[in-house]
Amino acid sequence: MTIGREVYAEKSLLSSSSPAINNQALRQHISSNDDGLIGLSGTSLLKINVSENSVLKDSKDQNDHFREDVNNNISHRAFNTNDNSITFYQSVTVDNDSDSIKKTIKIKNAVLENASSSMATPVRLSFQLMTHAEPAEMVIATIKSLLAIKATDDEILIVDNNHTEIALYEPLAKFCAELNERLNVHFYHIDAVAGFKAGALNLALGLMDPRCTYVVVVDSDYQALPQARRSIAAAIANYPNHALLQFPQFYRDADRVDVHSELNHYFNHHLYRPFNRQRALSTGTYAVIRRTALLRLGGWSGASITEDAQMGVLMHRHGLCSQFIPQVIATGILPNTLSDLMSQRRRWIYGNMQVLNSYFSIRPLSSQLAVAINDDAINTDVTNNNEVSKLTTPLNKIPLNLLQSDGIGERLAYMRAHLSQLSAWINLTGIFILLHVCILLIITGALLTDASINLSTLIMPLYVVYTGYALFLIRRLWAYWHDREPLNQQVNSNYTPSVNKRLRAWALHLNFWELGALSWLPVLWGRDKPFICTPKQEDSRTRRTVWAANIVALPKLLLMLNIITAVVVSPLSPLYSPALFICAITVCLLKLWAAKVIFANYAYTEPKVYTIAAQSITPINTTQNSAFIITKTSDITKFEDKKTVNS
């Protein structure tokens, strides 16, 4: 069938469950803009220009996915494509011409008369999976685990993005299309989306059902446990005015216990502390985010490759609250190889430093815009060429945690929590490592050239270097020693923390020493780093190739520096220093022990078989469900000014 602009808009708006809309209002809405549909989202004007020749193969798909959220005055379609075409089984052209985007819609107050009741709406969740060339079996297992726990009105969105391997996403599209439409599962593939994962999340934000009140970000490998939906609903009930509720990450790999302990130390100890728990930043998967708060912030920011942490800081600076919920409700898998683990850690370190580097440039919202974050705080009257926002809720009716006027003490507490969480993978021994390199180069040059220099004075700075190393080692050992591993005990009542487990987790952490010290330095001079998705598929490997790959992936700078230092200050050297010799040998032994621990965790194993941790859902063959393929676009733009942190 062919649907013209007016019929299209009427179907879209009437499907948004807003009884205040009538045909008269719709026609006024359409006639006020001849170029298409425009909506307001925070500070961003978002437009969809619908062709008269839009052809739909399934009109149901249109009703489900081309809605305008009239209750919240937010366009359901939140993207444009720089004059490229998008195919969703129909031709939609989205225009981002700066003049036309300035056009707006006039929406009568009658259209929004039911907005004040939005807070009474039952909680509806939008589970959102961003996938990138993932094994289809693994993603399908994750989808099935969500189907086993979701409520009837919840939806599951899968946005497969930034690759063109049909063999990887076609099985996903087929699986989703064969599911009963009442399960509300929607699959999308797009070959290229700008902004890495943040861009895909913004696309999902535009595609989601506007009746869903919360977004739940789910990594493609994280299978929900049976209690997940109940725990999320309980957390929302306990913290009804919080914009972000973060659940912990947890892993189900039985053969990588030490890696699991090292990674989960962040949640077991670091984020578990009260001053961090009450001011938690997002860590990605199983972040439960209030949709309206995210939209009012302008969507996900692409200013950092750790978009989750960036979003958490933005929320806090804009007066919104968050909470860490220490309940394990899903489990994922660890990186398959040591190289992937190192790459993942580099991304976390680099992205968090990007957030820190721009921390003081984030401007908090003005008080009036902060008020608008509340679901029922805004009633917008927009004319053809100008926008006027009329706040209908007095300031004294807004919850305190949505409009904060905190004193210096609370602001410092937030800064402390942000610094603590963002620097969790970072250490400041980089300056000592660089000094160590310089000292060894000078000593080597002096020895080779027979320079008339008192060589004994050249080794004096090494005492400073090893003091810095010792402070780092003791500080990290103290943290792991005090890790009571409450999440492990929650999952397994028979689990008992031990000294050996803590020491092995600490030793494994020392493999990331150089990364935490040096890999963030390019941020300081503004260098960008691409987002590298952690692969989930395993290549064919042998014991020999695994061993060789582990040797290559392991950071070796500190081991080499300390071996050279041990030789330079050994008893056979004219620069002999017992204290420095012991220090160098100690660091060498620690690094070798750390390598042994991580090699044991990443030894050769048989390829993984993906299993389902929850009740299986049998697909039901029906008519074509929503599995949309965006066949060509080079740049999906998202919310206005996405590359900045002040969007």
C-alpha positions as CSV (number, residue, x, y, z in Angstrom):
1,M,0.0,0.0,0.0
2,T,1.0,3.6,-0.5
3,I,0.6,6.1,2.3
4,G,0.7,9.8,1.9
5,R,2.0,12.2,4.5
6,E,-1.3,13.0,6.2
7,V,-2.4,9.3,6.6
8,Y,1.0,8.4,7.7
9,A,1.1,11.0,10.4
10,E,-2.4,10.2,11.6
11,K,-1.5,6.5,11.9
12,S,1.7,7.3,13.7
13,L,0.2,9.7,16.2
14,L,-2.9,7.7,16.9
15,S,-0.8,4.7,17.8
16,S,0.9,6.6,20.7
17,S,-1.9,5.9,23.1
18,S,-2.8,9.5,23.6
19,P,-6.6,9.9,23.9
20,A,-6.2,13.7,23.8
21,I,-5.4,13.6,20.1
22,N,-8.2,14.0,17.6
23,N,-8.2,14.3,13.8
24,Q,-8.6,18.1,14.0
25,A,-5.4,18.4,16.1
26,L,-3.6,16.0,13.7
27,R,-4.5,18.0,10.7
28,Q,-3.4,21.3,12.4
29,H,-0.2,19.4,13.4
30,I,0.5,18.4,9.8
31,S,-0.5,21.5,8.0
32,S,1.9,23.6,10.2
33,N,4.8,21.9,8.5
34,D,4.7,20.8,5.0
35,D,8.2,19.3,5.0
36,G,7.4,16.5,7.4
37,L,7.3,15.6,11.1
38,I,9.3,17.6,13.6
39,G,9.5,17.1,17.3
40,L,11.3,18.6,20.3
41,S,13.8,16.6,22.3
42,G,15.6,18.6,25.0
43,T,17.6,21.2,23.1
44,S,17.4,19.3,19.8
45,L,15.0,19.7,17.0
46,L,14.5,16.4,15.3
47,K,12.9,16.0,11.9
48,I,11.7,13.2,9.7
49,N,10.8,14.2,6.1
50,V,8.4,11.5,4.9
51,S,8.0,11.0,1.1
52,E,4.6,10.9,-0.5
53,N,5.7,7.6,-2.1
54,S,6.6,5.9,1.2
55,V,5.7,2.2,0.6
56,L,5.1,-0.1,3.6
57,K,5.1,-3.9,3.3
58,D,3.5,-4.2,6.7
59,S,1.5,-1.3,8.0
60,K,1.7,-2.8,11.5
61,D,5.4,-2.1,11.5
62,Q,4.7,1.5,10.9
63,N,2.3,1.8,13.8
64,D,4.8,0.1,16.1
65,H,7.8,2.1,15.1
66,F,6.8,5.5,13.6
67,R,5.3,7.0,16.7
68,E,5.5,10.5,18.1
69,D,5.6,10.7,21.8
70,V,2.9,13.3,22.3
71,N,2.6,12.9,26.0
72,N,6.2,14.0,26.4
73,N,6.4,16.2,23.3
74,I,9.3,14.2,22.0
75,S,9.8,12.9,18.5
76,H,10.0,9.2,18.4
77,R,12.4,9.4,15.5
78,A,15.6,10.9,16.8
79,F,18.0,10.9,13.9
80,N,18.8,12.1,10.5
81,T,21.2,11.0,7.8
82,N,22.8,13.8,5.9
83,D,20.7,13.4,2.8
84,N,21.2,9.6,2.7
85,S,18.4,7.1,2.4
86,I,17.3,4.6,5.0
87,T,15.3,1.5,4.2
88,F,13.0,0.1,6.8
89,Y,11.0,-1.9,4.3
90,Q,9.9,1.5,3.2
91,S,11.7,4.5,1.8
92,V,12.2,7.3,4.3
93,T,14.3,10.3,3.5
94,V,15.6,12.3,6.5
95,D,16.8,15.8,5.9
96,N,19.0,17.8,8.2
97,D,19.1,21.1,6.4
98,S,19.8,23.7,9.0
99,D,17.0,26.0,7.9
100,S,14.3,23.4,7.8
101,I,15.3,21.9,11.2
102,K,14.6,25.3,12.7
103,K,10.9,24.9,11.7
104,T,8.7,23.6,14.5
105,I,5.3,22.3,15.2
106,K,2.5,24.1,17.0
107,I,1.0,21.6,19.4
108,K,-2.2,22.7,21.2
109,N,-2.4,22.4,25.0
110,A,-5.2,19.9,24.5
111,V,-2.7,17.4,23.0
112,L,-0.8,17.4,26.2
113,E,-3.7,17.5,28.7
114,N,-2.9,14.0,30.0
115,A,0.9,14.6,30.4
116,S,0.5,15.2,34.1
117,S,-0.5,11.6,34.7
118,S,2.7,10.2,33.2
119,M,4.3,9.5,36.6
120,A,1.4,7.1,37.4
121,T,2.1,5.0,34.3
122,P,3.3,1.5,35.1
123,V,6.9,0.8,34.6
124,R,7.7,-0.3,31.0
125,L,11.2,-1.3,30.0
126,S,13.0,-1.1,26.7
127,F,15.8,-3.7,26.8
128,Q,18.4,-2.4,24.2
129,L,21.1,-4.6,22.8
130,M,23.8,-2.9,20.6
131,T,25.6,-5.6,18.7
132,H,28.6,-5.5,16.3
133,A,29.5,-8.7,14.4
134,E,28.6,-10.8,17.4
135,P,28.0,-14.6,17.2
136,A,24.3,-15.0,16.4
137,E,24.0,-18.0,18.8
138,M,25.3,-15.9,21.7
139,V,22.9,-12.9,21.0
140,I,20.0,-15.3,20.5
141,A,20.7,-16.8,23.9
142,T,20.7,-13.4,25.4
143,I,17.4,-12.5,23.7
144,K,15.8,-15.7,25.0
145,S,16.9,-15.0,28.5
146,L,15.2,-11.6,28.3
147,L,12.1,-13.1,26.8
148,A,11.9,-15.4,29.9
149,I,11.8,-12.4,32.3
150,K,10.2,-9.5,30.4
151,A,6.8,-8.1,31.2
152,T,4.2,-8.2,28.5
153,D,4.5,-4.5,27.7
154,D,8.3,-4.4,27.7
155,E,10.2,-4.4,24.4
156,I,13.5,-5.7,23.2
157,L,15.4,-3.7,20.6
158,I,18.5,-5.1,18.9
159,V,20.5,-2.6,16.9
160,D,23.3,-4.4,14.9
161,N,25.6,-1.8,13.6
162,N,28.9,-0.8,11.9
163,H,29.6,-3.9,9.9
164,T,28.4,-5.5,6.6
165,E,28.8,-9.2,7.4
166,I,25.4,-10.5,6.3
167,A,26.1,-14.0,7.6
168,L,26.4,-12.7,11.1
169,Y,23.3,-10.6,11.3
170,E,21.0,-12.5,9.0
171,P,20.3,-15.3,11.5
172,L,19.5,-12.7,14.1
173,A,17.0,-11.0,11.8
174,K,15.4,-14.3,10.9
175,F,15.1,-15.3,14.6
176,C,13.5,-12.0,15.6
177,A,11.1,-12.0,12.6
178,E,9.9,-15.5,13.4
179,L,9.0,-14.6,17.0
180,N,5.4,-14.0,18.0
181,E,4.7,-10.3,17.4
182,R,3.2,-10.0,20.9
183,L,6.7,-10.6,22.3
184,N,7.6,-7.1,21.1
185,V,11.1,-7.9,19.8
186,H,12.5,-5.6,17.1
187,F,15.7,-6.1,15.2
188,Y,17.6,-3.4,13.1
189,H,20.8,-3.5,11.2
190,I,22.7,-0.5,10.0
191,D,26.0,-0.8,8.0
192,A,27.5,2.4,9.5
193,V,26.6,4.7,12.3
194,A,28.7,7.6,13.5
195,G,29.6,7.9,17.1
196,F,30.5,4.3,17.8
197,K,28.2,2.7,20.5
198,A,26.8,6.1,21.5
199,G,25.6,6.6,18.0
200,A,23.9,3.2,18.0
201,L,22.3,3.9,21.4
202,N,21.0,7.2,20.2
203,L,19.5,5.4,17.2
204,A,17.8,3.0,19.6
205,L,16.6,5.9,21.7
206,G,14.8,7.2,18.6
207,L,13.4,3.8,17.6
208,M,12.1,2.7,21.0
209,D,8.5,2.7,22.0
210,P,7.9,6.1,23.7
211,R,5.5,4.4,26.2
212,C,8.5,2.7,27.7
213,T,9.6,4.7,30.8
214,Y,13.1,3.2,31.2
215,V,15.9,2.1,29.0
216,V,17.8,-1.0,30.1
217,V,21.2,-1.3,28.3
218,V,22.2,-4.9,27.8
219,D,25.5,-6.2,26.4
220,S,25.1,-8.9,23.8
221,D,26.6,-11.6,26.0
222,Y,24.7,-10.8,29.2
223,Q,22.0,-13.3,30.0
224,A,19.4,-12.2,32.4
225,L,18.8,-14.3,35.5
226,P,15.2,-15.2,36.5
227,Q,14.9,-12.5,39.1
228,A,16.2,-9.7,36.8
229,R,12.8,-8.0,36.0
230,R,11.6,-8.1,39.6
231,S,14.9,-6.7,40.8
232,I,14.7,-3.8,38.3
233,A,11.1,-3.0,39.2
234,A,11.9,-3.1,42.9
235,A,14.9,-0.8,42.4
236,I,12.7,1.7,40.5
237,A,10.1,1.6,43.3
238,N,12.8,2.2,45.9
239,Y,14.4,5.1,44.0
240,P,11.5,6.5,41.9
241,N,13.1,9.9,41.3
242,H,16.5,8.6,40.3
243,A,17.5,8.9,36.7
244,L,20.1,6.1,36.7
245,L,20.2,2.7,38.5
246,Q,23.3,0.7,37.8
247,F,23.4,-3.1,38.4
248,P,26.8,-4.9,38.7
249,Q,28.6,-6.8,36.0
250,F,29.2,-10.4,36.7
251,Y,30.8,-13.3,34.7
252,R,29.9,-16.9,34.2
253,D,33.3,-18.1,32.9
254,A,34.3,-21.0,35.2
255,D,37.8,-21.3,33.9
256,R,39.0,-17.7,34.5
257,V,38.4,-17.2,38.1
258,D,41.3,-14.7,38.7
259,V,40.3,-12.5,35.8
260,H,36.7,-12.5,37.1
261,S,37.9,-11.5,40.6
262,E,40.1,-8.7,39.2
263,L,37.4,-7.2,37.0
264,N,34.7,-7.6,39.7
265,H,36.9,-5.9,42.3
266,Y,35.4,-2.7,40.9
267,F,31.9,-3.7,41.9
268,N,32.8,-5.8,45.0
269,H,34.9,-3.1,46.6
270,H,35.3,0.1,44.7
271,L,31.7,0.9,43.7
272,Y,30.3,-0.9,46.8
273,R,31.6,1.8,49.1
274,P,28.8,4.1,50.3
275,F,30.2,7.4,48.9
276,N,30.4,5.8,45.4
277,R,27.2,3.7,45.7
278,Q,25.1,6.8,46.1
279,R,26.7,8.6,43.2
280,A,27.3,5.8,40.8
281,L,28.4,6.4,37.2
282,S,27.1,4.0,34.6
283,T,29.2,1.1,33.7
284,G,27.2,0.1,30.6
285,T,25.4,-3.2,30.7
286,Y,22.3,-3.3,32.9
287,A,22.2,0.4,33.4
288,V,18.5,1.3,34.0
289,I,18.0,4.9,32.8
290,R,14.9,7.0,32.8
291,R,14.0,7.7,29.2
292,T,12.9,11.3,29.7
293,A,16.0,12.2,31.6
294,L,18.2,10.8,28.9
295,L,16.2,12.6,26.2
296,R,16.4,15.9,28.0
297,L,20.1,15.6,28.2
298,G,20.2,15.4,24.4
299,G,20.9,11.6,24.3
300,W,24.1,9.8,24.6
301,S,27.3,11.9,24.3
302,G,30.0,10.8,21.8
303,A,32.6,12.9,23.5
304,S,34.2,9.8,25.1
305,I,34.6,6.2,24.0
306,T,33.2,5.3,27.4
307,E,29.8,6.8,26.7
308,D,28.3,5.2,29.9
309,A,30.6,7.0,32.3
310,Q,30.2,10.3,30.3
311,M,26.5,10.0,30.6
312,G,26.7,9.5,34.4
313,V,28.8,12.6,34.9
314,L,26.4,14.6,32.7
315,M,23.4,13.5,34.7
316,H,25.1,14.4,38.0
317,R,26.2,17.8,36.7
318,H,22.6,18.4,35.6
319,G,21.1,17.7,39.0
320,L,20.0,14.1,38.5
321,C,20.7,11.3,41.0
322,S,21.9,7.8,40.5
323,Q,22.4,4.7,42.7
324,F,24.4,1.5,42.5
325,I,22.2,-1.6,43.1
326,P,24.4,-4.4,44.4
327,Q,22.3,-7.3,43.1
328,V,23.6,-9.7,40.4
329,I,20.8,-10.0,37.8
330,A,22.7,-11.1,34.8
331,T,26.0,-12.7,33.8
332,G,28.3,-12.2,30.9
333,I,31.4,-13.7,29.4
334,L,35.0,-12.5,29.7
335,P,37.1,-11.5,26.7
336,N,38.1,-14.6,24.8
337,T,41.8,-13.8,24.5
338,L,44.4,-11.9,26.5
339,S,44.8,-9.5,23.6
340,D,41.1,-8.7,23.8
341,L,41.3,-8.2,27.5
342,M,44.1,-5.7,27.1
343,S,42.3,-3.9,24.3
344,Q,39.2,-3.6,26.5
345,R,41.2,-2.2,29.4
346,R,42.9,0.3,27.2
347,R,39.5,1.5,26.0
348,W,38.2,1.9,29.6
349,I,41.3,3.8,30.7
350,Y,41.4,6.0,27.6
351,G,37.6,6.8,27.7
352,N,37.6,7.5,31.4
353,M,40.5,9.9,31.0
354,Q,38.6,11.6,28.2
355,V,35.8,12.2,30.7
356,L,38.2,13.5,33.3
357,N,39.9,15.7,30.7
358,S,36.7,17.5,29.9
359,Y,35.3,17.3,33.5
360,F,35.3,21.0,34.3
361,S,34.1,22.0,30.9
362,I,30.7,20.4,31.5
363,R,28.2,23.1,32.3
364,P,25.3,22.3,34.6
365,L,21.8,23.0,33.3
366,S,20.1,26.2,34.3
367,S,17.5,25.9,37.0
368,Q,14.6,26.2,34.5
369,L,16.0,23.6,32.1
370,A,16.6,21.3,35.1
371,V,13.0,21.6,36.0
372,A,12.0,20.5,32.5
373,I,13.7,17.2,33.1
374,N,10.7,16.1,35.2
375,D,8.2,14.1,33.2
376,D,5.3,16.3,34.1
377,A,7.1,19.6,34.4
378,I,6.9,20.9,30.9
379,N,4.1,22.0,28.6
380,T,5.5,23.2,25.3
381,D,3.9,25.6,22.8
382,V,5.9,25.8,19.7
383,T,5.1,28.1,16.8
384,N,6.3,27.9,13.3
385,N,9.5,30.0,13.7
386,N,10.1,30.2,17.5
387,E,10.0,28.0,20.5
388,V,8.4,29.0,23.8
389,S,8.6,26.7,26.8
390,K,6.0,27.3,29.5
391,L,6.7,25.6,32.8
392,T,3.5,24.5,34.5
393,T,5.0,23.0,37.6
394,P,6.3,25.3,40.3
395,L,9.8,25.0,41.5
396,N,8.7,23.8,44.9
397,K,6.9,20.9,43.4
398,I,10.0,19.3,41.8
399,P,11.7,16.5,43.8
400,L,14.8,17.8,45.5
401,N,17.0,15.2,43.7
402,L,15.9,16.5,40.3
403,L,16.6,20.2,41.1
404,Q,19.6,20.3,43.3
405,S,21.0,23.4,45.0
406,D,23.8,21.5,46.8
407,G,26.4,23.2,49.0
408,I,30.1,23.0,48.5
409,G,30.3,19.8,50.7
410,E,27.9,17.8,48.4
411,R,29.6,19.1,45.3
412,L,33.0,18.0,46.7
413,A,31.5,14.6,47.5
414,Y,30.4,14.2,43.9
415,M,33.8,15.2,42.7
416,R,35.4,12.7,45.0
417,A,33.1,9.9,43.8
418,H,33.7,10.8,40.1
419,L,37.4,10.9,40.5
420,S,37.4,7.6,42.4
421,Q,35.3,5.8,39.8
422,L,36.9,7.3,36.7
423,S,40.5,6.7,38.0
424,A,39.8,3.1,39.1
425,W,41.8,1.7,36.1
426,I,44.3,4.5,36.0
427,N,47.5,5.0,38.0
428,L,49.9,7.9,38.2
429,T,53.1,5.9,38.0
430,G,53.6,7.0,34.4
431,I,55.9,9.8,35.5
432,F,58.1,7.4,37.4
433,I,58.2,5.0,34.5
434,L,59.3,7.8,32.1
435,L,61.9,8.9,34.7
436,H,63.1,5.3,34.9
437,V,63.6,5.2,31.1
438,C,65.4,8.5,31.0
439,I,67.8,7.5,33.9
440,L,68.7,4.2,32.2
441,L,69.3,5.9,28.9
442,I,71.6,8.5,30.5
443,I,73.5,5.8,32.4
444,T,73.9,3.7,29.2
445,G,75.1,6.7,27.3
446,A,77.6,7.6,30.0
447,L,79.0,4.1,30.1
448,L,79.3,3.8,26.4
449,T,81.0,7.2,25.9
450,D,83.3,7.1,29.0
451,A,82.0,10.5,30.0
452,S,83.6,12.0,33.1
453,I,80.5,11.9,35.2
454,N,80.0,10.7,38.7
455,L,77.9,7.8,37.9
456,S,76.9,7.2,41.5
457,T,74.8,10.4,41.4
458,L,73.0,9.2,38.3
459,I,71.3,6.4,40.2
460,M,70.0,8.6,42.9
461,P,66.7,9.4,41.1
462,L,66.0,5.6,41.0
463,Y,65.2,5.8,44.7
464,V,62.4,8.2,43.9
465,V,61.2,5.9,41.1
466,Y,61.0,2.8,43.3
467,T,59.3,4.8,46.1
468,G,56.6,5.6,43.6
469,Y,56.4,2.0,42.5
470,A,56.2,0.9,46.2
471,L,53.3,3.3,46.9
472,F,51.3,2.0,44.0
473,L,51.9,-1.7,44.9
474,I,51.0,-1.2,48.5
475,R,47.9,0.9,47.7
476,R,46.5,-1.7,45.3
477,L,47.4,-4.6,47.7
478,W,45.5,-2.8,50.5
479,A,42.4,-2.5,48.2
480,Y,42.4,-6.1,47.2
481,W,43.1,-7.3,50.7
482,H,39.9,-5.5,52.0
483,D,37.7,-6.8,49.1
484,R,35.1,-9.0,50.9
485,E,33.6,-10.1,47.5
486,P,29.9,-9.6,48.6
487,L,28.6,-10.2,45.1
488,N,30.3,-13.6,44.8
489,Q,28.8,-14.6,48.2
490,Q,25.4,-13.4,47.0
491,V,25.6,-15.6,43.9
492,N,27.2,-18.6,45.7
493,S,26.3,-19.0,49.4
494,N,29.2,-21.4,49.8
495,Y,31.8,-19.0,48.4
496,T,34.5,-18.0,50.9
497,P,37.0,-15.3,50.2
498,S,40.6,-16.3,50.9
499,V,44.0,-14.8,51.1
500,N,45.2,-16.8,48.1
501,K,42.3,-15.5,45.9
502,R,42.9,-11.9,46.9
503,L,46.6,-12.2,46.2
504,R,46.1,-13.8,42.8
505,A,43.6,-11.1,41.8
506,W,46.1,-8.5,42.9
507,A,48.9,-10.2,40.9
508,L,46.7,-10.4,37.9
509,H,45.9,-6.7,38.2
510,L,49.7,-6.0,38.0
511,N,49.6,-7.0,34.3
512,F,47.7,-3.8,33.6
513,W,50.2,-1.6,35.4
514,E,51.8,-0.1,32.3
515,L,48.4,0.4,30.7
516,G,47.0,2.3,33.6
517,A,50.2,4.4,33.8
518,L,50.8,5.3,30.1
519,S,47.9,4.5,27.8
520,W,45.9,7.6,28.8
521,L,48.6,10.1,28.2
522,P,47.6,10.9,24.5
523,V,44.3,12.3,25.9
524,L,46.2,15.2,27.3
525,W,47.2,16.5,23.8
526,G,43.8,15.8,22.3
527,R,44.4,12.7,20.4
528,D,41.3,10.7,19.5
529,K,41.1,6.9,19.8
530,P,38.7,4.7,17.9
531,F,36.1,2.7,19.8
532,I,37.2,-1.0,19.6
533,C,34.4,-3.4,20.3
534,T,35.5,-6.4,22.4
535,P,35.1,-9.5,20.1
536,K,33.0,-12.3,21.3
537,Q,33.7,-14.8,18.6
538,E,36.7,-17.2,18.8
539,D,39.1,-17.9,16.0
540,S,40.6,-21.3,15.4
541,R,43.6,-21.6,17.7
542,T,46.2,-24.1,18.8
543,R,48.2,-24.3,22.0
544,R,51.2,-22.9,20.3
545,T,49.4,-19.9,18.8
546,V,47.7,-19.2,22.1
547,W,51.0,-19.1,23.9
548,A,52.6,-16.9,21.3
549,A,49.6,-14.5,21.2
550,N,49.7,-14.2,25.0
551,I,53.4,-13.3,25.0
552,V,52.8,-10.6,22.4
553,A,49.7,-9.2,24.2
554,L,51.3,-9.0,27.6
555,P,52.8,-5.6,28.5
556,K,56.5,-6.1,29.1
557,L,58.0,-2.6,29.6
558,L,58.3,-2.7,33.3
559,L,59.8,-6.2,33.3
560,M,62.4,-5.1,30.8
561,L,63.2,-1.9,32.7
562,N,63.7,-3.7,35.9
563,I,65.9,-6.5,34.3
564,I,68.2,-3.8,32.9
565,T,68.2,-1.9,36.3
566,A,69.1,-5.1,38.1
567,V,72.0,-5.6,35.8
568,V,73.2,-2.0,36.2
569,V,73.1,-2.0,40.0
570,S,74.1,-5.7,40.5
571,P,77.1,-6.7,42.7
572,L,79.1,-7.1,39.5
573,S,78.5,-3.5,38.5
574,P,80.5,-0.4,39.6
575,L,77.1,1.2,40.4
576,Y,76.2,-1.6,42.8
577,S,73.4,-0.6,45.2
578,P,71.9,-3.4,47.4
579,A,68.6,-1.5,48.0
580,L,68.0,-0.8,44.3
581,F,69.1,-4.3,43.3
582,I,66.5,-5.8,45.7
583,C,63.8,-3.4,44.4
584,A,64.5,-4.3,40.8
585,I,64.5,-8.0,41.5
586,T,61.3,-7.7,43.5
587,V,59.4,-5.9,40.7
588,C,60.7,-8.5,38.2
589,L,59.5,-11.4,40.3
590,L,56.1,-9.7,40.8
591,K,55.7,-9.2,37.0
592,L,56.7,-12.8,36.3
593,W,54.2,-14.0,38.9
594,A,51.5,-11.8,37.4
595,A,52.3,-13.2,33.9
596,K,52.0,-16.8,35.3
597,V,48.6,-16.1,36.8
598,I,47.1,-14.5,33.7
599,F,48.6,-17.1,31.4
600,A,46.9,-19.8,33.5
601,N,43.6,-18.0,33.0
602,Y,44.2,-17.6,29.3
603,A,45.6,-21.0,28.5
604,Y,44.4,-23.0,25.5
605,T,40.8,-24.2,25.9
606,E,38.2,-25.7,23.7
607,P,35.9,-23.2,21.9
608,K,32.9,-22.1,24.0
609,V,29.4,-23.4,23.5
610,Y,26.9,-20.7,24.3
611,T,24.2,-21.8,26.7
612,I,21.0,-20.3,27.9
613,A,20.8,-19.3,31.6
614,A,17.1,-18.9,31.6
615,Q,13.9,-20.5,30.4
616,S,14.0,-21.1,26.6
617,I,11.4,-19.4,24.5
618,T,10.3,-21.3,21.4
619,P,9.9,-19.1,18.3
620,I,6.4,-18.9,16.8
621,N,6.1,-18.6,13.1
622,T,3.9,-15.6,12.3
623,T,3.7,-13.0,9.7
624,Q,6.7,-10.8,9.2
625,N,7.7,-9.2,12.4
626,S,9.8,-6.1,12.7
627,A,13.3,-6.9,11.5
628,F,14.5,-3.9,9.7
629,I,17.7,-3.6,7.6
630,I,19.1,-0.1,7.0
631,T,20.9,-0.8,3.8
632,K,22.9,2.3,3.2
633,T,24.0,5.3,5.2
634,S,27.4,6.7,5.9
635,D,26.5,8.9,8.8
636,I,23.6,8.6,11.2
637,T,23.5,11.9,13.1
638,K,22.0,11.7,16.4
639,F,21.2,14.3,19.0
640,E,22.4,17.8,18.5
641,D,26.1,18.5,19.2
642,K,26.7,14.9,20.1
643,K,30.5,15.1,20.0
644,T,30.5,17.5,22.9
645,V,29.7,16.9,26.6
646,N,27.3,19.8,26.8
647,S,24.7,18.4,24.5
